[in-house]
Amino acid sequence: MEIILKTDITGVGYKNDIVSVKPGYGRNYLIPQGFAVMATPSNKKVVAENVRQAAHKVEKIKNDALALAEQIGDLKLTLVAKAGESGKIFGRVTNTQIADALREKGFDIDRKKITIEDVKTLGEYQATLDLHKEVKHQVSVDVVGETVVQA
């Protein structure tokens, strides 16, 4: 089933993309939630015209994302997590914590645009910031321990 996305959907595509999804996913979730419309010939023409008209706006947004990535540069975030003597973390480090650490440094990035592998031990990890559909940026995250001694 071909659909046209109205918003960015992680793992599917970006706004105004024509993508092919399983019929049930499109019919039962994406279309009723307002995230997509059917890819009929008339809808394709409307989207093509909208994309053509918005091309210069998109270029500005992309340049802003590139400038933000340049400002962030080789930023290294340090997060403190409670950990046992073996270095295993109690709980986990989430993208919300990374978004908060970036906000403290002066960069307001939505937590939904941050991905990081599953952090279960202390150490250094790479988080990916999805600033634009063509601009991805890597940030180093150092997870240091606040040792908790069990009695």
URTA-V919983 format. One record per residue. N is the residue number from 1. RES is the residue in three letters. PHI is phi in whole degrees, -180 to 180 (none if undefined). BURIAL is # if it has 16 or more other C-alpha atoms within 10 Angstrom, else .. D_CENTER is the distance of its C-alpha to the mean C-alpha in whole Angstrom. Layout:
BEGIN
N;RES;PHI;BURIAL;D_CENTER
N;RES;PHI;BURIAL;D_CENTER
END
This chain:
BEGIN
1;MET;none;.;25
2;GLU;-96;#;24
3;ILE;-135;#;22
4;ILE;-112;#;20
5;LEU;-78;#;17
6;LYS;-94;#;17
7;THR;-138;.;13
8;ASP;-72;.;10
9;ILE;-122;.;10
10;THR;-59;.;8
11;GLY;84;.;10
12;VAL;-115;.;13
13;GLY;169;#;12
14;TYR;-112;#;12
15;LYS;-53;.;14
16;ASN;70;#;18
17;ASP;-79;#;17
18;ILE;-98;#;20
19;VAL;-125;.;19
20;SER;-106;.;21
21;VAL;-129;.;21
22;LYS;-66;.;23
23;PRO;-55;.;25
24;GLY;-65;.;25
25;TYR;-64;.;21
26;GLY;-70;#;22
27;ARG;-72;#;25
28;ASN;-96;.;24
29;TYR;-125;.;21
30;LEU;-63;#;19
31;ILE;-71;#;22
32;PRO;-63;.;23
33;GLN;-78;.;20
34;GLY;83;.;20
35;PHE;-86;#;17
36;ALA;-156;#;19
37;VAL;-132;#;23
38;MET;-63;#;25
39;ALA;-90;#;25
40;THR;-81;.;29
41;PRO;-56;.;31
42;SER;-69;.;31
43;ASN;-65;.;27
44;LYS;-64;#;27
45;LYS;-66;.;29
46;VAL;-62;.;28
47;VAL;-66;#;24
48;ALA;-61;.;25
49;GLU;-67;.;27
50;ASN;-62;.;24
51;VAL;-65;.;22
52;ARG;-63;.;25
53;GLN;-71;.;26
54;ALA;-95;.;23
55;ALA;-58;.;22
56;HIS;-71;.;23
57;LYS;-66;.;21
58;VAL;-63;.;18
59;GLU;-63;.;19
60;LYS;-66;.;19
61;ILE;-62;.;16
62;LYS;-65;#;15
63;ASN;-65;.;18
64;ASP;-63;.;16
65;ALA;-65;#;13
66;LEU;-64;#;15
67;ALA;-65;.;17
68;LEU;-64;#;15
69;ALA;-62;#;14
70;GLU;-68;.;17
71;GLN;-64;.;18
72;ILE;-66;#;16
73;GLY;56;.;17
74;ASP;-96;.;18
75;LEU;-60;.;17
76;LYS;-119;.;18
77;LEU;-93;#;17
78;THR;-119;.;20
79;LEU;-115;.;19
80;VAL;-102;.;22
81;ALA;-134;#;23
82;LYS;-71;#;26
83;ALA;-143;#;27
84;GLY;-82;#;30
85;GLU;-65;.;33
86;SER;-80;.;31
87;GLY;95;#;28
88;LYS;-82;#;26
89;ILE;-81;#;24
90;PHE;-87;.;25
91;GLY;89;.;22
92;ARG;-158;.;18
93;VAL;-94;#;16
94;THR;-113;.;13
95;ASN;-66;#;9
96;THR;-67;.;11
97;GLN;-65;.;14
98;ILE;-68;#;12
99;ALA;-62;#;11
100;ASP;-65;#;15
101;ALA;-65;#;16
102;LEU;-66;#;14
103;ARG;-62;.;15
104;GLU;-64;.;19
105;LYS;-84;.;18
106;GLY;100;.;18
107;PHE;-115;.;14
108;ASP;-95;.;13
109;ILE;-122;#;9
110;ASP;-64;#;8
111;ARG;-62;#;7
112;LYS;-72;.;5
113;LYS;-96;.;2
114;ILE;-115;#;4
115;THR;-126;#;6
116;ILE;-146;#;10
117;GLU;-65;.;13
118;ASP;-67;.;15
119;VAL;-98;#;17
120;LYS;-120;.;21
121;THR;-131;#;23
122;LEU;-68;#;23
123;GLY;146;.;22
124;GLU;-108;.;20
125;TYR;-132;#;16
126;GLN;-111;.;14
127;ALA;-107;#;10
128;THR;-105;#;7
129;LEU;-101;#;6
130;ASP;-95;#;4
131;LEU;-79;#;7
132;HIS;-161;#;9
133;LYS;-65;.;10
134;GLU;-111;.;12
135;VAL;-125;.;11
136;LYS;-116;.;9
137;HIS;-136;#;10
138;GLN;-97;#;12
139;VAL;-126;#;13
140;SER;-83;.;16
141;VAL;-120;#;16
142;ASP;-102;#;19
143;VAL;-99;#;20
144;VAL;-109;#;24
145;GLY;-97;#;26
146;GLU;-109;.;28
147;THR;-63;#;31
148;VAL;-113;.;32
149;VAL;-95;.;36
150;GLN;-91;.;37
151;ALA;-82;.;41
END
